[in-house]
Amino acid sequence: MDRSEENFITNFVHIKRNEILLNGKSILSFRSEMEFNQFLKESYKGLELNYPKYHKMDSLCKLGILATSVLLKDQKVDIETALVISNASSSIDIDRKHHQAMDGIVSPAIFVYTLPNIVLGEISIKYKLQSENAFFIEDRFNAELLTNYSEVLLSSKKASSVVCGWIELKNDEYDVFLCLISTKGEIRFSKENLEELYRFKNE
């Protein structure tokens, strides 16, 4: 196969244990005892994001915005960049808040986030994407599913590149791993390489 026809992992980002890493290197970290909500606030400041809408989002979407802001920085983001994301807990974090609010006045600001794929919408809005997207609920990180689905989108020319990975959040415990897949890079895009990069921060 001509190298120009192959797909590569251009960049990858991890967010876990109050730390953000790009391509395996820490770019932002905080003390281990920092609470999750404070981590979200301090990360926004530390990355010098200028996106006021961030403050109105639920925590799952904030994690998605933080991760893509790091992943796609200095990248030319094509509007046909697809999003293929998964997790195990769906939108349980905001679902619980919505359930608790049902005893009183239900806030539309909470209800709007009671679907996990809303994170895809928020990312798409930020980057003006007009692309295919999918959100899968899996018991664990499924590299084969993410690879196969992404490859179909790329080979069928339904996407010029893909952001794929895992955004898990439950009880303020979070695990984020996203990759930008394109024709540029040194790491070949495969199930094995995707699994290995995910395990880098999860062993």
C-alpha positions as a Markdown table, in Angstrom:
| # | Residue | x | y | z |
|---|---|---|---|---|
| 1 | Met | 0.0 | 0.0 | 0.0 |
| 2 | Asp | 1.2 | 3.5 | -0.8 |
| 3 | Arg | 2.1 | 5.3 | 2.4 |
| 4 | Ser | -0.1 | 8.2 | 1.3 |
| 5 | Glu | -3.1 | 5.8 | 1.5 |
| 6 | Glu | -2.4 | 4.7 | 5.0 |
| 7 | Asn | -3.9 | 6.2 | 8.1 |
| 8 | Phe | -1.8 | 7.2 | 11.1 |
| 9 | Ile | -2.3 | 8.3 | 14.7 |
| 10 | Thr | -1.3 | 11.9 | 14.3 |
| 11 | Asn | -1.7 | 13.0 | 18.0 |
| 12 | Phe | -3.1 | 11.4 | 21.1 |
| 13 | Val | -4.2 | 12.8 | 24.4 |
| 14 | His | -4.8 | 11.4 | 27.9 |
| 15 | Ile | -6.6 | 13.0 | 30.8 |
| 16 | Lys | -6.5 | 11.1 | 34.0 |
| 17 | Arg | -5.5 | 11.6 | 37.7 |
| 18 | Asn | -5.5 | 15.4 | 37.4 |
| 19 | Glu | -3.0 | 15.4 | 34.5 |
| 20 | Ile | -3.2 | 16.1 | 30.8 |
| 21 | Leu | -0.7 | 14.5 | 28.5 |
| 22 | Leu | -0.2 | 15.0 | 24.7 |
| 23 | Asn | 1.6 | 12.3 | 22.9 |
| 24 | Gly | 2.7 | 10.8 | 26.2 |
| 25 | Lys | 4.2 | 14.0 | 27.6 |
| 26 | Ser | 2.6 | 15.8 | 30.5 |
| 27 | Ile | 1.6 | 19.4 | 29.5 |
| 28 | Leu | -0.5 | 20.2 | 32.6 |
| 29 | Ser | -0.8 | 18.5 | 36.0 |
| 30 | Phe | -2.2 | 19.4 | 39.4 |
| 31 | Arg | -1.9 | 18.0 | 43.0 |
| 32 | Ser | -3.5 | 14.6 | 43.4 |
| 33 | Glu | -6.0 | 15.8 | 46.1 |
| 34 | Met | -7.5 | 18.5 | 43.9 |
| 35 | Glu | -11.3 | 17.9 | 43.5 |
| 36 | Phe | -12.6 | 17.1 | 40.0 |
| 37 | Asn | -14.6 | 20.3 | 39.5 |
| 38 | Gln | -11.6 | 22.3 | 40.5 |
| 39 | Phe | -9.5 | 20.3 | 38.0 |
| 40 | Leu | -11.9 | 21.2 | 35.2 |
| 41 | Lys | -11.7 | 24.9 | 36.1 |
| 42 | Glu | -7.9 | 25.0 | 36.5 |
| 43 | Ser | -7.4 | 23.1 | 33.3 |
| 44 | Tyr | -9.5 | 25.6 | 31.4 |
| 45 | Lys | -7.3 | 28.4 | 32.8 |
| 46 | Gly | -4.0 | 26.4 | 32.4 |
| 47 | Leu | -4.7 | 25.7 | 28.7 |
| 48 | Glu | -5.7 | 29.4 | 28.2 |
| 49 | Leu | -8.9 | 28.5 | 26.5 |
| 50 | Asn | -11.1 | 31.3 | 25.4 |
| 51 | Tyr | -14.5 | 29.5 | 25.1 |
| 52 | Pro | -17.0 | 30.9 | 27.6 |
| 53 | Lys | -19.6 | 28.3 | 26.6 |
| 54 | Tyr | -17.4 | 25.8 | 28.4 |
| 55 | His | -18.6 | 27.0 | 31.8 |
| 56 | Lys | -22.2 | 26.1 | 31.0 |
| 57 | Met | -21.5 | 22.5 | 30.0 |
| 58 | Asp | -21.8 | 19.3 | 32.0 |
| 59 | Ser | -18.6 | 17.6 | 33.1 |
| 60 | Leu | -18.5 | 15.0 | 30.3 |
| 61 | Cys | -18.6 | 17.7 | 27.7 |
| 62 | Lys | -16.0 | 19.7 | 29.5 |
| 63 | Leu | -13.7 | 16.7 | 29.4 |
| 64 | Gly | -14.4 | 16.4 | 25.7 |
| 65 | Ile | -13.6 | 20.1 | 25.1 |
| 66 | Leu | -10.4 | 20.0 | 27.1 |
| 67 | Ala | -9.2 | 16.9 | 25.3 |
| 68 | Thr | -9.9 | 18.1 | 21.8 |
| 69 | Ser | -8.5 | 21.5 | 22.6 |
| 70 | Val | -5.2 | 19.8 | 23.3 |
| 71 | Leu | -5.5 | 17.2 | 20.6 |
| 72 | Leu | -6.3 | 19.6 | 17.8 |
| 73 | Lys | -4.2 | 22.6 | 18.8 |
| 74 | Asp | -1.9 | 23.7 | 15.9 |
| 75 | Gln | -3.8 | 21.3 | 13.6 |
| 76 | Lys | -5.8 | 22.4 | 10.5 |
| 77 | Val | -9.2 | 21.0 | 11.4 |
| 78 | Asp | -11.2 | 20.0 | 8.4 |
| 79 | Ile | -15.0 | 20.3 | 8.7 |
| 80 | Glu | -15.2 | 16.6 | 7.5 |
| 81 | Thr | -13.4 | 15.4 | 10.6 |
| 82 | Ala | -15.5 | 12.6 | 12.1 |
| 83 | Leu | -16.0 | 11.9 | 15.8 |
| 84 | Val | -16.1 | 8.3 | 17.0 |
| 85 | Ile | -16.2 | 8.2 | 20.8 |
| 86 | Ser | -17.2 | 5.6 | 23.4 |
| 87 | Asn | -17.5 | 5.1 | 27.2 |
| 88 | Ala | -19.0 | 2.7 | 29.7 |
| 89 | Ser | -21.2 | 4.9 | 31.9 |
| 90 | Ser | -23.1 | 6.9 | 29.2 |
| 91 | Ser | -24.2 | 10.2 | 30.8 |
| 92 | Ile | -24.7 | 8.8 | 34.3 |
| 93 | Asp | -23.1 | 11.8 | 36.0 |
| 94 | Ile | -25.6 | 14.4 | 34.7 |
| 95 | Asp | -28.5 | 11.8 | 34.7 |
| 96 | Arg | -28.2 | 11.6 | 38.5 |
| 97 | Lys | -28.3 | 15.3 | 38.8 |
| 98 | His | -31.4 | 15.4 | 36.5 |
| 99 | His | -33.1 | 12.7 | 38.6 |
| 100 | Gln | -32.4 | 14.6 | 41.8 |
| 101 | Ala | -33.8 | 17.8 | 40.3 |
| 102 | Met | -37.1 | 16.1 | 39.4 |
| 103 | Asp | -38.2 | 16.6 | 43.0 |
| 104 | Gly | -38.3 | 20.3 | 42.2 |
| 105 | Ile | -38.0 | 22.5 | 39.1 |
| 106 | Val | -36.2 | 20.6 | 36.4 |
| 107 | Ser | -33.6 | 22.8 | 34.7 |
| 108 | Pro | -33.4 | 22.6 | 30.9 |
| 109 | Ala | -29.7 | 23.4 | 31.3 |
| 110 | Ile | -29.3 | 20.0 | 33.0 |
| 111 | Phe | -31.8 | 18.0 | 30.9 |
| 112 | Val | -30.1 | 18.9 | 27.6 |
| 113 | Tyr | -27.0 | 16.9 | 28.6 |
| 114 | Thr | -28.8 | 13.7 | 29.5 |
| 115 | Leu | -27.5 | 12.0 | 26.4 |
| 116 | Pro | -23.8 | 11.0 | 26.1 |
| 117 | Asn | -23.6 | 12.1 | 22.4 |
| 118 | Ile | -24.1 | 15.7 | 23.4 |
| 119 | Val | -20.4 | 15.8 | 23.8 |
| 120 | Leu | -20.1 | 15.2 | 20.1 |
| 121 | Gly | -22.4 | 18.1 | 19.4 |
| 122 | Glu | -20.4 | 20.4 | 21.6 |
| 123 | Ile | -17.1 | 19.5 | 19.9 |
| 124 | Ser | -18.7 | 19.8 | 16.5 |
| 125 | Ile | -20.0 | 23.3 | 17.4 |
| 126 | Lys | -16.6 | 24.4 | 18.7 |
| 127 | Tyr | -14.8 | 23.3 | 15.6 |
| 128 | Lys | -17.6 | 23.9 | 13.1 |
| 129 | Leu | -17.6 | 20.2 | 12.0 |
| 130 | Gln | -20.2 | 19.0 | 9.5 |
| 131 | Ser | -19.2 | 15.3 | 9.8 |
| 132 | Glu | -20.2 | 11.8 | 10.7 |
| 133 | Asn | -20.2 | 11.0 | 14.4 |
| 134 | Ala | -21.0 | 8.1 | 16.6 |
| 135 | Phe | -21.1 | 7.4 | 20.4 |
| 136 | Phe | -20.9 | 3.8 | 21.6 |
| 137 | Ile | -21.5 | 2.5 | 25.1 |
| 138 | Glu | -19.1 | -0.4 | 25.8 |
| 139 | Asp | -18.1 | -2.2 | 29.0 |
| 140 | Arg | -14.5 | -1.4 | 28.4 |
| 141 | Phe | -12.2 | 0.4 | 25.9 |
| 142 | Asn | -12.8 | -1.4 | 22.6 |
| 143 | Ala | -10.0 | -0.7 | 20.3 |
| 144 | Glu | -11.3 | -3.0 | 17.6 |
| 145 | Leu | -14.7 | -1.3 | 17.4 |
| 146 | Leu | -13.1 | 2.2 | 17.3 |
| 147 | Thr | -10.6 | 1.2 | 14.6 |
| 148 | Asn | -13.1 | -0.6 | 12.4 |
| 149 | Tyr | -15.7 | 2.1 | 12.5 |
| 150 | Ser | -13.1 | 4.8 | 11.9 |
| 151 | Glu | -11.5 | 2.9 | 9.0 |
| 152 | Val | -14.9 | 2.6 | 7.3 |
| 153 | Leu | -15.5 | 6.3 | 7.5 |
| 154 | Leu | -12.0 | 7.0 | 6.1 |
| 155 | Ser | -12.0 | 4.4 | 3.3 |
| 156 | Ser | -15.4 | 5.4 | 2.1 |
| 157 | Lys | -14.3 | 9.1 | 2.1 |
| 158 | Lys | -17.1 | 10.0 | 4.5 |
| 159 | Ala | -14.5 | 11.6 | 6.6 |
| 160 | Ser | -11.1 | 13.3 | 5.9 |
| 161 | Ser | -9.9 | 12.5 | 9.4 |
| 162 | Val | -11.3 | 11.1 | 12.6 |
| 163 | Val | -11.1 | 11.9 | 16.3 |
| 164 | Cys | -11.7 | 8.6 | 18.1 |
| 165 | Gly | -11.4 | 7.3 | 21.6 |
| 166 | Trp | -12.8 | 7.1 | 25.1 |
| 167 | Ile | -14.4 | 9.7 | 27.5 |
| 168 | Glu | -15.5 | 8.0 | 30.7 |
| 169 | Leu | -16.9 | 9.7 | 33.7 |
| 170 | Lys | -18.5 | 8.2 | 36.8 |
| 171 | Asn | -18.6 | 9.5 | 40.4 |
| 172 | Asp | -16.0 | 12.1 | 39.5 |
| 173 | Glu | -13.6 | 9.4 | 38.3 |
| 174 | Tyr | -12.6 | 10.1 | 34.7 |
| 175 | Asp | -10.5 | 8.5 | 32.0 |
| 176 | Val | -10.0 | 10.2 | 28.7 |
| 177 | Phe | -8.1 | 9.0 | 25.7 |
| 178 | Leu | -8.5 | 10.6 | 22.3 |
| 179 | Cys | -6.6 | 10.2 | 19.0 |
| 180 | Leu | -6.5 | 12.2 | 15.8 |
| 181 | Ile | -6.4 | 9.8 | 12.9 |
| 182 | Ser | -5.3 | 11.2 | 9.5 |
| 183 | Thr | -2.8 | 10.5 | 6.7 |
| 184 | Lys | -0.1 | 12.3 | 8.7 |
| 185 | Gly | 2.0 | 10.8 | 11.5 |
| 186 | Glu | 4.5 | 8.1 | 12.4 |
| 187 | Ile | 2.3 | 5.6 | 14.3 |
| 188 | Arg | 0.3 | 3.4 | 12.0 |
| 189 | Phe | -3.4 | 3.4 | 12.9 |
| 190 | Ser | -4.3 | -0.1 | 14.0 |
| 191 | Lys | -6.2 | -1.9 | 16.7 |
| 192 | Glu | -3.0 | -3.0 | 18.4 |
| 193 | Asn | -1.4 | 0.4 | 18.4 |
| 194 | Leu | -4.6 | 2.1 | 19.6 |
| 195 | Glu | -4.8 | -0.5 | 22.5 |
| 196 | Glu | -1.1 | 0.0 | 23.4 |
| 197 | Leu | -1.5 | 3.8 | 23.5 |
| 198 | Tyr | -4.6 | 3.6 | 25.7 |
| 199 | Arg | -2.8 | 1.2 | 28.1 |
| 200 | Phe | 0.1 | 3.6 | 28.4 |
| 201 | Lys | -1.8 | 5.5 | 31.1 |
| 202 | Asn | -4.1 | 2.7 | 32.2 |
| 203 | Glu | -1.8 | 0.0 | 33.7 |
